[in-house]
Amino acid sequence: MATYKNKITYYDYLLSYRRQLRQKMTKSETVLWKHIKGNHLGYKFRRQYSVGNYIADFASAKIKLVIEVDGFTHADESVFEKDQKKENFLKENGYTVKRYSSEQVFKNLDDVLADIYEICKELSERLSSPS
């Protein structure tokens, strides 16, 4: 059964899969989540958030920002193609998508957090300013 949130279909069948993903987060996802969960950056993020048939690693629905953390498997061509399809869908539905590699999270966490904060601030300002 599907319900609707913000005109994008929300598929209930993804709920159990999202729970599994939350329990089996990668190390890099866990590190990043520790720093962005709740309102640590001044913006609310959720982990393993559904948008249509896709599950984003992290998302702030209010400012329509999706953050993806890519491990080494994302270099594989078939995974890359799936990522592109997901990213295109998200963008078509008004989301900004920002990708970071696991290596960036581990080696440059402060830079990643500063970048996320700046993107959040920019998106928030864009939403609050009259068109």
N, C-alpha and C positions, 0 to 999 in steps of 0.2 A: 504494500500500500504506500502511496506517495502523498505527502503533505506538501504545502507550499510555504516557502520563506523567501521573501524578497523576489518573487516571481521566478525563482529557480526551483526546480523540483528537488525535493529532499527525499532520498530513498531510505526507507526504514530498514531495508535489508542490509544496509551498510553498517548499521549500529553495532552488531556483534564484531564485525571485522575491525571497526574503529577501536573498539575496546581491546581487541587483540594487539593491534598496532601500538596502543598506549602502553600495554604491558611489556612489549618487546621493542621499545625504542632503541635506536642505535646509540652508541656512546656520544657521538657528536650531537645528536638530537637531544639527549639528556642534558648535556652541558649547556646547550643553547636555551633549552626550556627553563632551566634553573634561573636564568637571567632575564627571561622575557615573560614568564608566567605572571598571572594576575595583572597588576598595573606597574610592574617594576620600571618600565620605560615611560610610564604615563599613559599607556594605551593597553587596552585589554586584548590579550591573545588567547586563543584556544588551540589545543593540539589535536591533531588528527580530525580536522574539521571537514565535513562534507559540503561539497558544492556540486550539485548535479550528481553524476555518476563517479565523480572524482573525490579523492580524499587528499586534502592539503596537509603537509606536515604541521604547519602553524598558520593561523589566520586571525586577522583582526577584521571582523565583519563590519564594524562601524566605519572604518576608513577603506575597506575593501583591499586589504593587503594580504597577500599570500607569501609565506616564506617557505622555501624548499631547501633541505639540506641534502646534498648529493654525495653519496659515497662512490667508491671506485666502480661499482656496477653500472653507474649512469654513463660511463664512457662506452659501454656496449651499444652497438648501433640500434638494436631492437628496443632497448630501454630508452635510448635517446629519442627515438621516434615516438614512443609512448609519452615521454615527457613533453615533447613538442605539441602533441595532440591535446594533452591536458592543459598546457600553458595557453594554447590558442583558445580553448573553450573558456578558460578563466578570464582571459583578456576580453573575449567577446561579451562576457557577462559583467564587464566593468571592473574587474580585479586587476591590480598591479601585482606582478609576480617577480619576486627577487630570489635568486638562487645563490647559495653559498656551498662551497665544497666542504667536506668534513675536515680537510686539511686547514682551510681558512678558519673554521671554528676552533680547532685545536691550537693553531699557531698564532692567530691574530684575533682572538676573541674580542678584545677591546675595540679594534677597528670595525669588526662585524657589528657589534652593538651600537657603535656610534653611527654607522651607516644606516642601520635599521631605524634608529631614533630620528635621523634626518629625513628619511623617507616618510616615516609616520608624521612628522611635523609638516612636511610639504603636502602630503595627502590631506591632512586635517585642515590646513589652511585653504587648500583648494576647495574642500567641501563647504567651508564656512564663508568663503567669499562669494558675493553675488555674481552670477554668470553674465 
